[in-house]
Structure formats: structure tokens, C-alpha cells
Amino acid sequence: MGPMTSGPKELHNGDHLELKSASGRWVLLATVLGSGLALLDSTVVNVALPFLGGELDAGMDGLQWTINAYTLTLAGLILLGGSLGDRYGRRRVFLVGTVWFAVASALCGLAPNIEVLIAARALQGIGGALLTPGSLAIIQASFVRHDRPRAVGAWSGLGGVAAAIGPLLGGWLVQTAGWRWAFLINLPFALVVVLVTLRHVPESRDEQAVGRFDVLGSVLAALALAGITYGLIEQAAAVPLIAGLALGAAFVAVEIRRSPDALVPVGIFRNHVFTAVNVVTLIMYAAMGVVFFLLVVQLQVVSGFSPIAAGLAMLPTTILMILLSARAGEIAKRYGPRVPMTIGILIAGCGFLWMSTIGPGASYPLQVLPAASVFGLGLAAAVAPLTATVLATADERYAGTASGVNNAVARTGSLLAVAAVPPLVGLVGDAFRNPPVFDAGFRMAMLISAGMMVVAALITFFTIRQNVLAAED
């Protein structure tokens, strides 16, 4: 690799890399590792939930907040993270986010009680809000146009691998070293991301960025999500729910008034395909959030799987994402994203239906393996075209903002679904210590998630009619 230098040059207009070049491959590696860090953490932690809940004496609401405290700050601030990258440099903000994430991970691993853990998870989400939009925006700003769909496909596939392999790694860590290592494992990964980024990733920014940051919009977005989430988890808390909805309406009003200096420029939604794909993202990731939250707990609490065996459940998803995501990006570029997205979302929904059969004494080869395989096949077909379409339908100068919007929508979908669905299906109190109760709630939650995927597929089919990716040539 040679001696450490001051790093690669800053990119300017018309100055882009090819994916096949050595520099392009290093940039792809850094962005995949960075986004994978946040994705890996979100799924590693899920396997540890029964163990940390037992050790820290937490109920179902404590487990929900362990997941949602992270997702809340991530979703609420990810738009600001994208805007900061556009203004001050995507590479710089990506690095700050990675270091912040690592420090917060250490605090999570050392937490003495559930309250401290939840607070540290919220801090972790801030780091994720800085690094996550930067990873995709760096790809969009760094590569030549004809390489972007393939680069996004590789990013989606390898990033999806991190999300899918997380339960396996989490299971091994929980079973051999304890649940705290589900957080501490982030530190060496973060170090690698920092070193590769410093050495190989060029800086890029929106050279037309002017005006002041929309701090009011950021605060309103975060408070609105906090109020709604609290109201959904704590079912008797009607006032926070109403306040959250009111703050959400205020956020929309402020963004319209402040355009074009808003946190979310209103003009970005004038493209109906961009708007439709973000609606699809909201619904699709809501369903996936419920599945990732409940499945590994179901396998351990109800089916009697060990943490490692529960983690292995998603291994077929990992393999299929590796093999098919980049190809799905190329197919979407040639034929358009409508068909692969629609079919992929429906196939993933069929995987959720199959998961609803997982219960006491579940067979890995007859129930878990087919369900995870069907889900992985659908996910591989849908995610790369979806992500490429989001970026292709936004102006290049809004690369960070478009990425931030789509990530915020995805996390918001997961956040609200993880808050709302468990209480809706009876998973409250100490349900994770009561296998029959958890089993009944899990089955209903999988059916609800499958239904959400059907809705997402229908919206995709009826709204995305032109091949927006063909314009990337």
C-alpha cells in the first residue's frame, strides 16, 4: 500500500473514478465497510436481546428501546448528516461519524444498566447518522455515471451481507464472550474504516451549497419521531403521540417555508418516481424491521435454538445477497427497476409468510432455511434497483440529501414498526420470557409484515413506469 500520505485529492466537477480502477475499488471498500458497520451493529444486537434483557432486568419495552433509541437518533438526524457532508465534505463527515460510532459502541459495551445502555444507543445513532448517508453519497459523487448502478449494486449486496451476517456473528459473540461484545466488536471494524478512508477516499462536496443549516427542521424531526415512538411503545402515553404528530406537521410546514434552504428541499420530491420509491422504502423497511427484531428472539425463546444456531438462520440471505445483488443492479439498468423491484418485494414477502410457520421445535431444513432463502432472494432482487433509482431521480448536487432522505425514510419505517407492531400483537411486559405468548405474537407479526410487502410491491408496480436508470449512460 505504500507509506501513509495526506490522502487522495478532492474531487471536482467532471473528475470521477472508474469502478475497475484500483482507486475505485478502494473507495467501494471504504464505503461498504462504513455502511456495513452500522448495519452489522443493528443485527448483531438483535441476537443479544434475550441475554441483555435478562442481565439488565429489562422488559419488552426495554428491548424495544434498545433497538429504537439507536434508530430514533439515526432517523431523526440522518438528513442533517447528509447535508453536513454536502457542505463540509462527505469524506470528512463520514470519518467523524465512524469515530463517534466507535466511542458510543464502547459506552454501550460498558453499560451497567438498561437506562445507560439506551442512552448510549442514542449516541450511537448520531454517529450512524453522520456515516451512513456519506457512504452512498461518496459512491454517487466519486464514480463515473455509467459505473454508478453497478457500484450501488455492489454496495447494496456487500452492505446487505453485513446486515445478514450480523446475527451469526452476534450469536457467536453472545455464546462465547457475552452480550457486551455485540457492541465492542465495532471498535476494530471502525479502525479499519478510518485507515482505509484516510488513505484512499477522495473528498467531495456540493460546491453550490449556500445559506444556513435548517437546525429548526432537524430538531422538529427528531422530537416528532421521539414523541410518536414513545406513544406507540408506551400504549397509555397518548399525549406524547399527539405531540409527536403535531411536531411532524410543524416539520412539514417549516420545510415548505424554508425551501430551498430546508433540511429536505421540497423540490427533490417533484420527481414522482423519487417520491414513490421513498414510500416503498418506508413500507418495505417497516416490515423488515419487525422481522429482524423478532425472528432471532423467536428462534431462541420459542424454538430452542442456541444463539449461534439462531444467527445461522440468516446465512442463506447472506449468500444470496453476495451472489445476486450486483447482477440485480445491472438488470435494473438494462430493463428498468419496476419489474425486479416488484418481484423481489413479493418474493421477500413470501419469505415472511414462511417464517410464520416457525414455532416450537421448528426444523431448520424444513422451515428456517427455506424462509430465509426466499427472503434473501427477494431482498437481493429489490434493494439494489431501489437504491439506484433513488439516486438516479435526484440531481447530482443533492447526492447526500437524497441518500439521507432515503435512509431516514428506511429507518423511520423500521422505527415506527418496531414500536407499533409488538404491542399490537400482544408482545408486551415480560413476553420474551413466556414462549407461548411470544410465539402467538410472532406469528401474527410475520403475517402483518408479509401484508406490508404486498402493499409495497403494488405501489412499485403502478408508479415506476419508466427506466430512470437508462439515463445513467
N, C-alpha and C positions, 0 to 999 in steps of 0.2 A: 504494500500500500504506500510505502514511502514515508518520509518524515511528515509530521503534522505541520500544516501551513495555516495561513489565515482563512483558508476555506475557498470555495468556488466564488466566482464573480456574481454580481447581481444581474438578474435578467431584466432586459428592457423590451419594448415592443419589437416584435419580429425576431426575437432572439430566443429560439426554442431548441429543445433536445429531441433526439430520436430515441425510441424505446430500445432499439437494438444496440445503441452505443453503450459503452462502459459507464459513462456518466448517467445515462438514462436508467440503467439497471440499478445503480446505487441510489438514485432518487426514489425509484419504486420501492427498493428495500427499506429505506428510511421511513417512507410514508406508511408502508404496510406494517412495519414494526410499531410505529407510533399509534396508529389507529387500533392495531391488534392489542396493544397494551390495555387500552380502555375496554375493548370487547372481551378480552381474556378475563379481566377482573370481574366484569359483570356476570360471567357464567361460572367462574371458579367459586365465587362467593355463594352461589345458589346451593352447591353441594354441601357447604359447611353450615347451612342454616339450622338443621336439627341439632347439631353439636353446639354451636354458639348459643342457640336458644336455650339449651339445657344448662350449659355452664353459667350463662349470664341471667338465668331465670326470666326469660322473656316469653311473652305470649305471641299469638298470631300477629297482633298489631306491631309488636317489636320486630318480628321478622319482615313484615311489610315495610316498616320504616327503614330497616337495614338496607333494603333494596331501593326504596323510594327516596330516601334522603339524598342518595347519590344521583338518582335520575332527576330529582327535582331541581337541584342546582345546575346540573348538566343541561337540562331542557330550558331552564329559565335564562341561562347566561350564554348559551352556545351561539346565539345570534350576535351578542356583543363580541364573543371570541372571534367570529368570522370577520366582523367589521374592524376589530383591532388588527387582525392580520392584514387585511386590505390596506389599512392606513400605515401601520408601523413596520410592516414586513411579515410575511407569512412564516418564513423560517424562524425569525426571532420569537414570535408569539408561540409557535409550535415548541420551541425549546423551553421557554418559560413554563408552558403548560406541562411539559414532560417532567421537569424538575419539581414543580408544585405537586403533581400527581404522586410522585415518588415519596415526598415528605409526608403527604397526607396518608399514604398507604402505611408508612411506618407507624403513624399515630393510631391507625385502625388496628394494626397488629399488636399494639401495646395497650389497647383499651381495657380498663379494669371493670367496666360495667356497660350495659346496653345503651345508656344515655350518652356516654363518651363515644362509644362506637358510632352511634347515629350522627353525632356532631362531626366526627372525623370523616364519615362517609359523605356528609355535605361538603366538607372541604375538598374531598377527592373529586367530587363532581365539578367544582370550579376549575381544577386542573384539567379535567376531561373537556370542559367547555372551551378551553384555550387550545388544546392539542388536536381535538377531533376534527373540527372544520378545517384546520390548517392542513391536515394530511391530504384531503381530497382537493383542496384549493391549490396546493403545491403541484399536484399532478396536472390539473387543468391549466395552470399558468406556465408549467415548465415544458410540456411536450408539444410537438408539432400537432396540428389539428388531426391529421389522418391517423395518428397513433393513440389519440385520447380514448376512443371507445375500448380498444384492446387493453390499454393501461388501466382504465377503470375496471374492466372485467377481471384483470389480474388482481387489482387491489381488492375488489369485492370478494373474489374467490379466496385469496390468501387471508384477508381480514375475517371472512366467514369461518375459515379454518380455526382462527384464534378463538372465535366465539364458540365453535363446536367442540374444540379440544379442551376448552376450559373445564367442563365437568369432569373429564378424565383426570386432568392434572389436579383439580380440586379434590377429587376422591382420593387420589394417591397421597396428597399432602395431608388431608384430614386424617386418613387412616394410619399414616406413618409418622407424621410430625405434629399434628394438631391443627385446629381450625385457624389459629393465628397466622400460619404460614400461607393461607389463602391470600393474605394481604402482603406479607413480607416478600413473597416471591416476585412482586412487582419491581423491587429495587434493582436487581441485576439486569432485568429487561430494560428498565428506564436508562440505566447507564449505557447500554449498547446503543439505544436510540440516540442519546445525546452525542456520543462519539461519532457515529455514522453521519448524523446531520451536520455536525460542525465541520466534518472533513469533506463531505460530498454534495450537500444540498445547496443550490444557489438561492439567493434571496430574490423575492418578487413582491410587488405591491401594486396597488391601484394608484397610478400616477396622477389620476384626476380627482382623487379624494380631497374634498374640502369641507369646511364647516365644522360644527361641533358634534360631539357624540351625543346620542339620544339616551342620556342617563335616566331620564324620567321613564322612557319606554322600557328600559331594562328592569328598573325597579318594579314597575307595574306588572310586567310579565312574570317576574319571579314571585311577587306577592299573590298574584292571581292563581298561579299554579299551586302555591303553598296552601292557600285557603281552600281551593277545590279538593286537593289531595287530602287535607286534614278532614274535611267534611265527609269525604267518601269512606275513609278508613274508620273514623270515629262516627258511627252512624247517627248518634244522637246530636252531633255538632252541626245543627242547621245554620247557625249564624256564620261560621267560617265559610261554609259552602256558598251561601248567598253573597257574602262579602267577596269571595273569590270570583264569582260570576260577574259581580258589579265591576270589580277591578279589571277583569278581562274585557268588558265592554269599554271601560275607560282607556285601556291599552289600544284598542282598535281606533277609538276616536283620536287619541294622541298621534298615532301613526299616520292617520289620514291628514291631520292638521300640519304635521311636521314634514311631510313629504316635500322635497326629495331627501331631506336630511334625517329621515326617520330611521330607526333601528331596522325596520323592514320597509324598504322603499315600495310604495303602493304599486308603482309601475311594473314591478317584477311579476305581478300577478295578472297583468294584461294578457299575457300568453295563456290561453285557456288550457293548453296541454300541461304547462308547468303547474297550474293550479290543480288540475285533475290528478296529476301524478302525486302531488303532495297529499291530496285527500286519500288516495290509495295507500300511500305510505302510512298515514295516520291509522287507518283501519287495520292494515296488514301487521304493523308492528304492535298494535294493541293486542291482537290475537297471539302473536309470537311472545310478547311479554308475559302473558298469562301462562303459556306453555313452559317457557324457560323457568319461571318462578316455581311452578307446581310439580312438574314432571319428576325432577330428581328427588324431591321430597316424597312424592308418592312411591317411587321405587324403593326408598329406604324405609319409610314408615309403614307402608301397606304391603308391598310386595316382598319385603325382607331382604333386599339387595344390600350388599356392603357398599360403602362409599365408592370404592374403586369400580365395582360392578355397575353401580348407578351411573358413574361417569362414562363408562364404556358404552352406555346406551346410545350416545350420540356419535359414536365413531363412524357409522355409515354416512352420516351427514357430512362429517369431515372429509371423507374420501370422495364423495360425490362433488362437494364444493371444489376440491382440488382439481378434479378431472374435467369438470364441465363449465365452470363459471366463465373462464376466458373465452371458450367456444360460444357460450351464450351471448357474450358481448359482440362477437363477430357476426353471429346470425342476426342479431337485432339490428346491427348496422346495415346488413345487406337487405333484409326483408322488412325491417321496421320493428319497433318494440311491442306493438299491440298484441300480436299472437303469442310470442314467447312469454310475455308477462301474464297474459290471461291464463294460458295453460299452466304455467308454473305456479301461479297463486292457487288455482283449483287443485292441482296435484298436492301442494302443501296442505291444503285444507283436508284432503283425503287422508293425509298422514295424521292429522289431528283426530279425525274420526276413528282411525285405527288405535290411536293412543287411548281413546276412551274405553277400550277393552282391557287395558292394563289394570289388574287388581290384585287381590291376594293370590299368592302362588303363581304369579304371571310367568310365562315361559319366555325366555329371551329369544329363541329362534322363531317362535310362532307369533309373538305379539310385539315385543320391543324392537327386534331387528327389522321386521317389515315396516313398522310405523316410522321408525327413524329413517329408513331408506327412502320411503315415499316422500317424507317431509324434505329430506335433503335433495332429492331430485327436483322437487318443485322450487325449493329455495335457490338452487343453482341456476334454474332457468329464468327466474324472475328478478333477482336482485341486481345483477349487472346491467340488464336493459333499463331497469327502473332508475338506477343511479346515473347512467349515461344520459338518459332522457332529461333528467332534472338539470344537468349541467348544459346540455345542448340547447335547451329552451330559454336559457338566461344569457344576457350579454356577458362577454368575457370579463369586463371590468367588475362585474358582480360575482366573480367566481367564489370568493369567500362568503359573500352574503347568501348566494344560492345554496351553497353547501351547508351553511349554518341554518338556513330555513328548513332544509330537508332533514337535517339531523335533529333540529329542535322538534319538528313535527313527529319524527320517528320516536324520539324519547318521550314526548308528551303522550303519544298513543300508549306506549308501554306504561308510563307513569300512571295514567288515569285508569287503565285496565287493571293493573296490579292493585290499585287502591279500591276499585269498584267491584270487580268480579268475585274475589274471595268472600266478602261479606254477603254478596248476592246469592251465593251457592251454599251458604252456611258455614264457611270456614272462618270462624271467629274464636276468641278466647284461647283455650288450650287444644284446639282441634288437631294440631300436628302431633299431639300425644295420644290421640284417640283414633286408631286406624279405621274403624267402620265409618266414623263421621267424616274423616278426611277422604276416604275412598268415594263416598257418595258425592261430596262436593267436587272432587277432582273430575269425576265422570261428567257431571253437568258442565263444568268449566271447559272441558275439551269440546263438548257439543257447541257451546257458545262461541268458542274460538273458531271452530270449523264454519259456523254460520257467518262470522265476520269475514272470513276469507272468501266466501261466495259473494258477499256484497262488494268486496274489493275487486274481485275478478269482473263482475258486471260493470262496475264503473270504468275499469280499464278498457273493456271491450267497446263500450259505447262512447267513449270520449277521446281516445287516442287513435285517430284515423289516418294521419299522415306519417310518413317515415321521417321524423325530425332528425334522425341520426345521419341520413344521407347528406345533409348539408355540411357534415364534418369533413367531407372530401375536399 
